[in-house]
Amino acid sequence: MKKLIVAAALLAGGSLCLQDVSIGHGGTYRGPGDTVPPGGGGGGGGGGGPSGPAGPAGPAGPDSNSPGPAGPVTGAPATGGQAQTPENQGPTTGGPVDLGPDLTLWSFWWEFNKDPYLSLKSHIHSGDTQTGSGDFFLGQGERQQAKDSLRPSEKQIREKVVPALLRALERETNNDIVTGCMVALAKIGDSRSESGDSQFEGVIRDFLPDGNQEISETAALSLGILANDASVDLLTELLNDTAPGRKAIGKNEVEFRRRSFAAYGLALIGNRTASEDVRRRVVATLADVLDSVQSSTRDIKVACLIGLGLVPLETIGDTAVDEEGKPLPPNANRLAQIEYVKRYFEDDTQNHYLVRAHAPATLARLLPGLPTDVYESYKTTIAEDLVERVGKRSKEKREVVQSSVLALGMLGDSDDSKVDKEIRKVLSSIVEDVSDLQAKNFSRIALGQVGGKRGSGDAAAAEGGRKDISGALSKTLSRGNNAGRRWSGLGIGVMGRMMAENNEVPLPDLAKALRSELDKSKSPQDVGAYCIAAGILGDPEAKEVVMDKLDRMSQDEPRGYAAVALGLMNAREAIEPIQNIVRESKYRPELLKQAAIALGLLGDKQLVPELVDMLAEAKSLATQASISTALGFIGDARSIDPLIDMLENDQLTERARGFAAVALGIVADKEPLPWNSKISVDINYRASTRTLNDSDGGTGVLNIL
C-alpha cells in the first residue's frame, strides 16, 4: 500500500528531521531508506529509477559528478557517512541544508532488529512460557499464570479469512486493497492439497501484468512470501529479464525493481523449501545474476547477495574445488557456496563496495550447521579477514567496515580461542581507534552478541572473556557522549538476553549499571534507549524505574518505548496503565502502536473490540495504520470477524479497508516472525537501496508488513 502517510516513527530530540513517511505495499516504516547514490541503486545499467511513484532521490555519491547533495537527501552525506548533528557538525559555508535523518540514532537499529526480541506471535498464540521471553528470564518462581491461547484455528483461517481475501481480489482494483490482500494471502500460505497444486500461486500470478506498478511488483514479492516451489521458474525468468518474464508482466523489459523483488522472492522460497534441488537452483540463479555484467544495478546485486545468505545448502560437501583445483559452482555444496561469497567479497576491483558490504552478514549466516571442525576453520579464516578490515589502518570503505563489525558480533564468542580473543580485542578498540561513528555504535552491539555466547571452551575461559566484555561495555556506558552510552546500554541488554536464552544468569553488575543509567536519565532519547535495553535484558528489578518513566515522561517516544520495555519484562502490573494509553492515543498513532505492542507482549486482548471500533471511526491515515497494525500485534481469533466486515464495507475508505486486509494477514500469518525479519536482523542499513528499504516511498521489502 503506497502513499499512506504516517508520522515518522523515530522522532528523537530534534535530531531526526520531521518528514512524512509513506507506507507502501501494506507496509510500515522501519528506519532510514536509500543511503546510496541516485538511480535506483544505480551504478551502471538497469534503469535510472522506478517507473512508478517513488520518494526523492538519495544523496549524490561516489558515482555522481555532482559536487555534493542535490536537493533534499534521504540518508547520509555523499559517502554514506553520518548525518551532521550538533555533536558532530563542522563549519558551514552556505544556507541551511536538509541533511536528512541522523542514521546513527540507536532507534534505527532497534527498528531493524526488534522482531526476534518481541516475538509477538509466541506471546499472542501460546499459553506456554517462551525461551527468551520475560517469563523465562525471571525464573520459575516469578513466572505468571499462563496466558490464554487465542490462536486462530485453521478452520477459521480457511473458511473465513481466505474467502474474504479472495473475494476482495476478485472485485477490487484499488491498489491499497489489492496489495494488502495479496500479501495477506501469501503470509497465510496454501493449504495442502492432494495434487500439490497451489491455489494462491495462480491468484497472485494473475496480478503480475497489472498496469499498476505497485500491484505488479507486490505480486512478484508475494510469490516469494507464499514460498511455493512452483513459483521458482517464473521468478527466475523475471530476475533474468527473459522473454517469458517480460511476457508474464506484459512489458518489453523487466525493470530493475521487479527484478530485485524477484530475487528476494526466490531467496524466500529457497529459505523455506524442503527440496535441496530447489535450493541449488535458487543459489545458482542468484550467483549467475551477481556475476552478470547485464545486471549491474546495485538493487539487484544487493538482493542477490543477501538472498544467498538466506539459502544455505544442506549438502555440506567435502571440498569446494574439483579434481583440477578449480572452484566448484556455488550450488555444488555449502562449502562452494561459502567460497563463492568469500571471493565476491574479496574482489574490491570488480564489485562495488555498497554491494560487497552485504557479504559479511551472508558469510556469517552460511556457517551454522557446518561440522564443528569445518565451522571453526571457516570462522577463523573469515573473522581474521574481517578483523583486518575494521582495524585503524584499514582502507576499506566505511560501509564495509560497519558490516564487518556486525558480522564479527555474529561470529565471535567468549571462550579463549585465539580468534575469539582477537575479535573481542578489535571490537573493544573500535570506540577509540576508528573514526566512523556508526562503526563505533555497531561495535557495542557486536560486543554484546559476543559476550552472550559462551563458546565451545570451558566455563572458566568464557567467564574471563565475559569479564573483559563487561568491563568494556561498563566503561563506555559511564563515559563519553550520551549517544554512545545509549548504544552501550543496548549492548548490555543484548548480552544479557542471549545469556538468558542459553539458560545462563545474566551478569548482575551489568544489569545494575544499566538500571542506574536508566534511573538518572531525563532526555527522551536516553529514557527510550535505556528502557528498551532493560526490556531486552528482561531485568525484573528495572520494572519500577520503567513504570516511573512511563508515568512521568510527557513525550510520546519515551513513553512508547517504556511501554514496550514493560511488555518485554512481562510486567503484568502495567497492563491497566498501558490500556489507558491506547484509549487516549487515538490521535497519537506512534504511541498507540507501541502501547499495542506492549499489550501483545503481555498477552492482554481486552481492547480488541475497542480497537476495532476505533479503526472503523478513524479518519486519518496515520491512525488507520497504527490501529490496524495494533490489531495484528494484540489481535487474535476475535478480531477476524470485525476485520472481515471492515474489508467488505464499501462505505469505509479504501485505505481503511486495505489496512483491514493487512491486519488479517498479521493475525493469520503462517510464520512465527514477520517474513522480512530474515533480512532485516543484523543488516547494515547504512548500505541500503530503495528496493531494500525506502522510508520515503515505503516500497522496499523491509517496509512491508
Buried (B, 14 or more C-beta within 10 A) or exposed (E): BBBBEBBBBBBBBEBBBEBEBBBBBBBBBBBBBBBBBBBBBBBBEBBBBBBBEBBBBBBBBBBBEEEEBEEBBBBBBBEBBBBBBEBBEEEEEEEEBEBBBBBBBBBBBBBBBBBBBBBBBBBBBBEEBBBBBBBBBBEEEEBBEEBEEBBBEEEBBEEBBBEBBBBBBEEBEBBBBBBBBBBBBBBBBBEEEEEEEBBBBEBBBEBBBBEBBBBBBBBBBBBBBBBBBBBBEBBBBBBBBEEEBBEBBEBEBBBBBBBBBBBBBBBBBBBBBEBEEBBBBBBBBBBBBBBBEEBBBBBBBBBBBBBBBBBBBEBBBEEBEEEEEEEBBBBBBBBBBBBBBBEBBEEEEEBBBBBBBBBBBBBBBBBEEBEEEBBBEBBBBBBBBBBBBBBEEBEBBBBBBBBBBBBBBBBBBBBBBEBBBBBBEBBBBBBEBBEBBBBBBBBBBBBBBBBBBBBBBEEEBBEBBBBBBBEBBBEBBEEBEEBBBBBBBBBBBBBBBBBBBEEBEBBEEBBEBBBBBBBEBEBBBBBBBBBBBBBBBBBBEBBEBBBEBBEEBEBBBBBBBBBBBBBBBBBBEBBEBBBEBBBEBBEBBBBBBBBBBBBBBBBBBEBBEEBBEBBBEBEBBBBBBBBBBBBBBBBBBBBBBBBBBBBBEEEBBBBBBBBBBBBBBBBBBBBBBBBBBBBBBBBBBBBBBBBBBBBBBBBBBBBBB
